[in-house]
Amino acid sequence: MEKTYSMVIEPGEDGWFVVTVPAIPGCITQGKTIEEAEKNAKEAIEAYIESLIRRRKGIPDQQGVAFRKVSVEV
């Protein structure tokens, strides 16, 4: 089975890239490069899903996660 998740990648205060996965609250990781951050996020998601399967819990999906842009006056 394959699932696809959206990630948010932002520069951290320490120069590393911080990744969050909105569909999986608490799934936060980082990396020195964007590529490393993406790799670490994939590993974190896979480990989380494996733990859910072991505990016979449902696997989260992107349902309810929306990405939109908003413009504001500055």
N, C-alpha and C positions, 0 to 999 in steps of 0.2 A: 504494500500500500504506500502511496506517496501523497504527502500533504504539502501545500505551499503556504508559506507565511510571509507577511510583509515585515520588514525591519526598518527601524528608524536609526540612522547613523549620524551622530553629531560629534563635533570636536569637543573633547573634554578640557577642563582647565589645566590639566597636566600635560597637554599635547597629544595624548592618546585619543583614539576614537571610541566613543561609547555607543553601544548598540542596545536598543530595547525592542521587544517584540510585543506590540499592543494586544495581540490575541492571547498572549500568555503573560498575565500580570506577574511581575517579579522576575521575569527573564531579562536579566541585564548582564552584559559582558563588555569587554573592551579589547582593543588591540593597538599595537604601535602604528599599524597601517590599516587602511580600509579593508584590504584583502585579509589581513590577520583577524580583524574584528569580525568580518563575515564568517570566516572559518570557525572562530570561537563561538559565534552565535549558532551556527549549524550544529556544532557539537553539543552546546547547551540545550538546544531544542530537542535533539535526539535523545539525550540523557533524560530529560524531563518526560518525554513521551514513553520511554522505556520504563520509567518508574510508575507512570500511570497504568501502563499495561500490566505490570507486575501486581499492582494493587487493584486491578480490574475497575479502573475509573475511566470515564469518557475522555476521548482525545479532543482538545479544543480545535476549533476551526476559525476561519476568518469571518464567520457570520457575525454581523453587528459591528464589525470594524470598518470604518469609512475614513478615507483620506480626502480632505477638501482644502482648498486655499481660500483665504479671506483677505480682502484688501481693506486697509484702514488709512485714514488721513493722519499724516504726521506733520 
